[in-house]
């Protein structure tokens, strides 16, 4: 299945599941409150399939799978026969209308917990938060290759995904963090990571790398694929050699080589022609060669740098997972609730930061990004796709509860005002609110599409 077809298919599956649950929440509570439901539609536009039940509700699957709706008997929608007035939505007490409207987001919240429970029972494989290489402010703070992150402030870290989420949160707030790590000898240390020292403007999707933390599973092995003809390494190093050290400094990944070579090139000895000792593992046998780095010019940028003349592996297999979050059916219940709470707190915190300018609005994503992530997580397995569905379901619940007319949160705002005021808002006021809500929603959707397209282009 191509990425394009896979993205479209898995987005349809994801939205179909989430919209169905959301609208079922409205439908189920409306029926319990005695409201007549005229139509339950998954999707918009032309009906591809429909069926009417004994209560007169038409169930529809429509052509455009980007949403759905529940249409109820309501005098605001048209004339209602006198004998049907007791079953009209607008004739119900305000607390029942609140319950019906709130039921959609609540259904998504319940679904989020259920999906996370299923994910933990299946077992979500991931990578441990183990460092592969360290530089920048992380190196200055004492972090070492092989350190495994156990805790950041009060957050326990089980995987690198956990670490990225927590680090991003504190980085956006420019807050230094206390990090508990376990080194390669098994000893535990507490180190201070000064995230307040990050540049004024930084890529919010790449906080760990900017702080100088690179993960072990993302390391490119220091294995030579080829040597450049006429380079310092030509005739000495062979394809398949793994560099293990340069002048006594251990090399863990290919990215470690260039800084060491630049450092050696910057010394007086290298300028005078002295060689550096390069240690390699060749088919299990250790070899050491004296190699003199050469000054090389980048043909694209024109900048000069020191080089050995070796190329990294061009094709790499993904590193095997070394961490898994799995619980029994009973133990997974409280874990799912805690994870839902943590995800909700992070999502609300990101919205707050975007509103206050502490986070970029580039974090707003639209259907193109959703489709890509749906396809990517589906490829990674059932547990990852369940996690994606849970996150999307929670996001749908939060967005729908925003106090924007047109959304469920806007209607809830109207009804809360009605409770305080003692009477419904005027039709003119509600109509004005609807126009404002449509404008805000259109702006939000436009921003999401813009960000999606910008990501694809760049």
ABEGO torsion letter per residue (X at the ends): XBAAAAAAAAAAAAAAAAAAAAAAAAAAAAAAAGBBBABBBBEBEBBABBBBBAAGBBBBBBABBAEEBBBBBBAAAEBBBAAAAAABAAABBAAAAAAAAAAAAAAAAAAAAAAAAAAAAAEBBBBBBBBABBBEAAAAAGBBBGBBBABBEABBBABAAAAAAAAAAAAAAGBBBBBBBBBAAGBBBBBBBBAAABBABBBAAAAAAAAGBBBAAABBBBBBABBBBGBAABGABBBGBBBABBGGBBBABAAAAAAAAAAAAABAAAAAGBBBBBBBBBGGBBBBBBBBBBBBBBAAAGBBBBBAGBBBBABBBBBBBABBBBBBAAAAAAAAAAAAAAAAAAAAAAAAAAAAGABBAAABBBAAAAAAAAAAAAAAEAAAAAAAAAAAAAAAAAAAABBBBGBAAAAAAAAAAAAAAGBBBBAAAAAAAAAAAAAAAAAAAAAAAAAAAAAAAX
